[in-house]
Amino acid sequence: MSDSALKVGLVDYRAGNLHSLRKALEFAGAEVTIVFSWEDALGFEALVLPGVGAFGQASATLPDDRTALREAIGGGMPCLGICLGMQLYFEGSEEAPGEGIGVISGRIKRFQTRRVPQMGWNQVEVGTDSVFRGVDPLLVYYANSFVCNPVEEGVVIGFSEHEGQRFPAAVRKGNAWGFQFHPEKSSKAGLRLLVNWVREAKAVRGAAMAVGCEDETVRREAK
């Protein structure tokens, strides 16, 4: 792996196999380490929250005080949440008790459709976010019973529809991206999305480091 590869911490909620996601991220140009504690995860250049598991179980692994995690994501650490991982960005879920990280205001609610869960391929109506570059139209793989309901405007960057219910397929707030679908199971289009995300995450990380260097220079000159 190149020294310039994005160093990613892939969080394991101890709920399933992360092999396919790890391989997909490595294909996309990331250097991936599976981590079992949120404290360790914050030591990487970027963070990925996988889609394996249930909300209550994943929420129970979060630190009691989410402040450091929220500040890291809000302060320049790129993050990608996939399926359940995206749902953890929110404040809570109908699926189970327990709080999410609270990066995005809103809650997770169960599909109001006859067929639940949604299993299989579905189209995404993509927005203008650069993470979608080269993947319109976008057909992806879903496996979900719950969808996010953000109360903040402007965070939804893609939509899908299941049995007449339109729901957020992708979100972004600052340097936190989320996909309700599984890019690692979505063939070439999903891999392209991950390549795009790694590129965007490296750009975000580089910009944050540049600002940090400028701040340090100002502090030294002020002495």
C-alpha positions as CSV (number, residue, x, y, z in Angstrom):
1,M,0.0,0.0,0.0
2,S,1.3,3.5,-0.9
3,D,2.4,5.9,1.8
4,S,-0.1,8.3,0.4
5,A,-3.0,5.8,1.0
6,L,-5.8,7.1,3.2
7,K,-5.4,5.5,6.6
8,V,-8.9,4.4,7.6
9,G,-10.2,3.0,10.9
10,L,-13.0,0.5,10.2
11,V,-15.1,0.1,13.4
12,D,-16.1,-3.4,14.4
13,Y,-19.3,-3.5,16.5
14,R,-18.7,-7.2,17.0
15,A,-21.7,-8.0,15.0
16,G,-20.5,-9.6,11.8
17,N,-17.9,-10.1,9.1
18,L,-16.3,-6.9,7.7
19,H,-14.2,-8.7,5.1
20,S,-16.0,-7.6,1.9
21,L,-16.1,-3.9,3.0
22,R,-12.5,-4.0,4.0
23,K,-11.5,-5.4,0.6
24,A,-13.6,-2.9,-1.2
25,L,-12.1,0.0,0.7
26,E,-8.6,-1.3,0.0
27,F,-9.5,-1.6,-3.7
28,A,-10.6,2.1,-3.5
29,G,-7.1,3.1,-2.3
30,A,-7.4,3.1,1.5
31,E,-5.2,1.4,4.1
32,V,-7.7,-0.2,6.4
33,T,-7.3,-1.3,10.0
34,I,-10.2,-2.9,11.9
35,V,-10.6,-1.3,15.3
36,F,-12.7,-2.4,18.3
37,S,-12.7,0.8,20.4
38,W,-13.9,4.3,19.4
39,E,-10.9,5.8,21.2
40,D,-8.6,3.9,18.9
41,A,-10.7,4.8,15.9
42,L,-10.0,8.5,16.4
43,G,-6.3,8.0,15.8
44,F,-6.8,7.4,12.1
45,E,-7.1,9.8,9.2
46,A,-10.6,8.8,8.4
47,L,-13.4,6.7,9.9
48,V,-15.8,4.1,8.4
49,L,-18.9,2.9,10.3
50,P,-20.0,-0.3,8.7
51,G,-23.5,-1.6,8.0
52,V,-23.4,-4.9,9.9
53,G,-25.5,-5.3,13.1
54,A,-28.4,-3.7,14.8
55,F,-28.8,-0.1,16.2
56,G,-29.1,-1.1,19.8
57,Q,-26.0,-3.3,19.7
58,A,-23.9,-0.7,17.9
59,S,-25.2,2.2,20.1
60,A,-24.1,0.2,23.2
61,T,-20.5,0.3,21.9
62,L,-20.4,4.1,21.7
63,P,-18.7,6.0,24.6
64,D,-21.1,7.5,27.2
65,D,-19.8,10.9,26.3
66,R,-20.0,11.3,22.5
67,T,-18.5,14.8,22.5
68,A,-15.0,13.8,21.4
69,L,-16.4,11.7,18.6
70,R,-18.7,14.5,17.4
71,E,-15.9,17.1,17.6
72,A,-13.5,14.8,15.6
73,I,-16.0,14.3,12.8
74,G,-16.9,18.0,12.9
75,G,-13.3,19.2,13.1
76,G,-11.9,17.7,9.9
77,M,-11.9,13.9,10.3
78,P,-13.7,12.4,7.2
79,C,-16.2,9.8,8.0
80,L,-18.4,7.3,6.0
81,G,-21.4,5.6,7.5
82,I,-22.9,2.7,5.6
83,C,-26.5,1.4,6.3
84,L,-26.5,1.0,10.1
85,G,-23.4,3.2,10.2
86,M,-25.2,6.1,8.6
87,Q,-28.1,5.6,11.0
88,L,-25.6,6.0,13.9
89,Y,-25.1,9.6,12.8
90,F,-28.6,10.4,14.1
91,E,-29.9,11.0,17.6
92,G,-31.8,7.7,18.0
93,S,-33.9,5.0,16.4
94,E,-37.3,3.3,16.6
95,E,-35.4,0.0,16.3
96,A,-34.0,0.0,19.8
97,P,-33.3,2.2,22.8
98,G,-30.0,4.0,22.9
99,E,-28.6,7.1,21.4
100,G,-26.7,7.7,18.2
101,I,-23.7,9.9,17.8
102,G,-25.8,13.0,17.1
103,V,-23.9,14.4,14.2
104,I,-27.2,15.0,12.4
105,S,-30.4,16.0,14.1
106,G,-33.3,13.6,13.5
107,R,-34.2,10.0,14.2
108,I,-34.4,6.6,12.4
109,K,-37.9,5.2,11.6
110,R,-39.2,2.0,10.3
111,F,-40.4,1.7,6.7
112,Q,-44.2,2.4,6.3
113,T,-44.4,-0.2,3.5
114,R,-45.9,-3.6,3.2
115,R,-42.6,-5.4,2.3
116,V,-40.0,-5.0,5.1
117,P,-37.1,-5.3,4.9
118,Q,-36.1,-3.9,1.6
119,M,-33.8,-6.5,0.1
120,G,-32.2,-6.2,-3.3
121,W,-31.3,-3.6,-6.0
122,N,-32.8,-0.2,-6.2
123,Q,-32.2,3.0,-8.1
124,V,-30.7,6.2,-6.4
125,E,-31.7,9.6,-7.5
126,V,-28.3,11.3,-7.1
127,G,-27.7,14.9,-6.2
128,T,-24.8,17.1,-7.1
129,D,-22.3,16.0,-4.4
130,S,-18.9,15.1,-6.0
131,V,-19.0,11.7,-4.3
132,F,-21.5,10.7,-7.1
133,R,-19.1,11.7,-9.9
134,G,-19.3,9.1,-12.7
135,V,-22.1,7.0,-11.2
136,D,-25.3,8.5,-12.6
137,P,-27.6,6.5,-13.0
138,L,-26.8,4.6,-9.8
139,L,-28.2,1.1,-9.1
140,V,-27.3,-0.2,-5.6
141,Y,-27.9,-3.0,-3.2
142,Y,-30.1,-2.5,-0.1
143,A,-30.8,-4.5,3.0
144,N,-32.7,-2.3,5.4
145,S,-35.9,-2.1,7.5
146,F,-35.3,1.5,8.8
147,V,-34.6,4.8,7.2
148,C,-33.4,8.1,8.4
149,N,-35.5,11.2,9.0
150,P,-33.3,14.2,9.3
151,V,-34.8,17.5,10.6
152,E,-31.9,19.5,9.2
153,E,-32.2,20.9,5.7
154,G,-29.6,20.3,3.0
155,V,-28.1,17.1,4.4
156,V,-29.8,14.6,2.0
157,I,-27.8,14.2,-1.2
158,G,-29.6,11.3,-2.7
159,F,-33.0,9.6,-2.6
160,S,-34.5,6.2,-3.4
161,E,-38.1,4.9,-3.4
162,H,-39.5,1.6,-1.9
163,E,-43.1,0.7,-2.6
164,G,-44.0,4.4,-3.0
165,Q,-42.1,5.6,0.1
166,R,-39.4,8.1,-0.9
167,F,-36.5,8.0,1.6
168,P,-32.9,9.4,2.0
169,A,-30.4,7.1,0.2
170,A,-27.4,9.2,1.1
171,V,-26.6,12.1,3.4
172,R,-23.7,14.5,3.9
173,K,-23.0,17.0,6.7
174,G,-19.6,18.6,6.3
175,N,-17.1,15.8,6.1
176,A,-19.5,13.1,7.2
177,W,-21.0,11.1,4.3
178,G,-23.6,8.3,4.7
179,F,-25.0,5.7,2.4
180,Q,-28.2,3.7,3.4
181,F,-27.2,1.1,0.8
182,H,-24.2,-1.1,0.7
183,P,-21.6,0.1,-1.8
184,E,-19.4,-2.9,-1.2
185,K,-22.2,-5.1,-2.5
186,S,-23.2,-2.8,-5.4
187,S,-20.8,-4.0,-8.1
188,K,-18.7,-1.6,-10.1
189,A,-20.9,1.4,-9.3
190,G,-20.4,0.8,-5.6
191,L,-16.6,0.5,-5.9
192,R,-16.6,3.7,-7.9
193,L,-18.5,5.4,-5.0
194,L,-15.8,4.2,-2.6
195,V,-13.0,5.4,-4.9
196,N,-14.7,8.8,-5.0
197,W,-15.2,8.9,-1.2
198,V,-11.5,8.1,-0.6
199,R,-10.5,10.9,-3.0
200,E,-12.9,13.3,-1.2
201,A,-11.7,12.2,2.2
202,K,-8.1,12.8,1.3
203,A,-8.9,16.3,0.1
204,V,-10.8,17.1,3.3
205,R,-8.0,15.7,5.4
206,G,-5.4,17.7,3.4
207,A,-7.4,20.9,3.8
208,A,-7.7,20.4,7.6
209,M,-4.0,19.8,7.9
210,A,-3.2,23.0,5.9
211,V,-5.5,25.0,8.2
212,G,-3.7,23.5,11.2
213,C,-0.3,24.5,9.8
214,E,-1.5,28.0,9.2
215,D,-2.8,28.3,12.7
216,E,0.5,27.1,14.1
217,T,2.4,29.6,12.0
218,V,0.2,32.4,13.3
219,R,0.8,31.3,16.9
220,R,4.5,31.2,16.5
221,E,4.6,34.7,14.8
222,A,2.5,36.1,17.6
223,K,5.1,35.1,20.3
